[in-house]
Amino acid sequence: MAAKKNVAVIPVFTGGNVPLPEIVQASGIGKATIKNGLRDGVLDFGYAIPCGESNQYRYYCPDKLVYEKIGYFNPKPNEEV
C-alpha cells in the first residue's frame, strides 16, 4: 500500500485588507483591544496608520499576515462572514 502524502494547502493571498470585525469574530479579541494592540505595536498582524495630526488611525491588516499570525483566512473576502 502506498504511503499517504500530507500536502499543505496554502491559500492564495491578494494582499487585501481583512476588516477588523472579521478579525474580532475569528480571534475573540475585542475591537478596542485590537486597535490598541496595533497602535502600540503589541499585535503584529497589521498596521495602525495615523491620519493627520489627530488621534485618528486607519488600520490595515493584510490577509497573509492575519493568516500567518492568527490562522484566519476568508477565501471570499467580498462576501459577509
C-alpha positions as CSV (number, residue, x, y, z in Angstrom):
1,M,0.0,0.0,0.0
2,A,1.3,3.4,-1.0
3,A,2.0,5.9,1.8
4,K,-0.4,8.8,2.0
5,K,1.3,12.1,1.4
6,N,0.4,15.1,3.6
7,V,0.1,18.1,1.5
8,A,-0.3,21.6,3.0
9,V,-2.9,23.7,1.3
10,I,-1.8,27.3,1.3
11,P,-4.4,29.9,0.4
12,V,-4.0,32.4,-2.4
13,F,-3.3,35.8,-0.8
14,T,-4.2,39.0,-2.5
15,G,-2.7,41.5,-0.1
16,G,-6.1,42.8,0.7
17,N,-7.2,44.2,4.0
18,V,-9.0,42.0,6.4
19,P,-11.7,44.2,8.1
20,L,-11.4,44.5,11.9
21,P,-14.9,43.0,12.5
22,E,-13.8,39.8,10.8
23,I,-10.6,39.6,12.9
24,V,-12.7,40.2,16.1
25,Q,-15.1,37.4,15.1
26,A,-12.2,35.0,14.2
27,S,-10.0,35.7,17.2
28,G,-12.4,36.5,20.0
29,I,-10.5,39.6,20.9
30,G,-12.4,42.9,21.3
31,K,-12.2,45.6,18.6
32,A,-10.8,48.2,21.0
33,T,-8.1,45.8,22.2
34,I,-7.1,45.0,18.6
35,K,-6.9,48.7,17.8
36,N,-4.8,49.5,20.8
37,G,-2.5,46.5,20.2
38,L,-1.9,47.5,16.6
39,R,-1.2,51.2,17.6
40,D,1.1,50.1,20.4
41,G,2.9,47.5,18.3
42,V,1.9,44.6,20.6
43,L,-0.1,42.9,17.8
44,D,1.9,42.2,14.7
45,F,-0.6,41.2,12.1
46,G,-1.4,44.7,10.8
47,Y,-0.6,48.3,10.9
48,A,-2.1,51.4,12.5
49,I,-1.6,54.4,10.2
50,P,-2.1,57.8,11.8
51,C,-4.4,60.2,9.9
52,G,-3.1,63.7,10.0
53,E,-2.3,65.3,13.3
54,S,-5.3,64.0,15.2
55,N,-5.7,60.8,17.3
56,Q,-7.5,59.0,14.4
57,Y,-6.0,56.0,12.7
58,R,-6.7,53.7,9.8
59,Y,-6.0,50.1,10.2
60,Y,-4.5,47.8,7.5
61,C,-4.3,44.1,8.2
62,P,-3.1,42.2,5.1
63,D,-4.6,38.8,4.6
64,K,-1.3,37.0,4.6
65,L,-0.1,38.4,7.9
66,V,-3.5,37.7,9.5
67,Y,-3.3,34.1,8.3
68,E,0.3,33.7,9.5
69,K,-0.3,35.2,12.9
70,I,-3.8,34.0,13.9
71,G,-4.7,31.4,11.3
72,Y,-7.7,33.1,9.8
73,F,-8.3,33.3,6.1
74,N,-11.5,34.2,4.2
75,P,-11.4,32.7,0.7
76,K,-14.2,35.1,-0.5
77,P,-13.3,38.5,1.1
78,N,-16.1,40.3,-0.7
79,E,-18.8,38.2,1.0
80,E,-20.1,38.5,4.5
81,V,-18.7,36.0,7.0
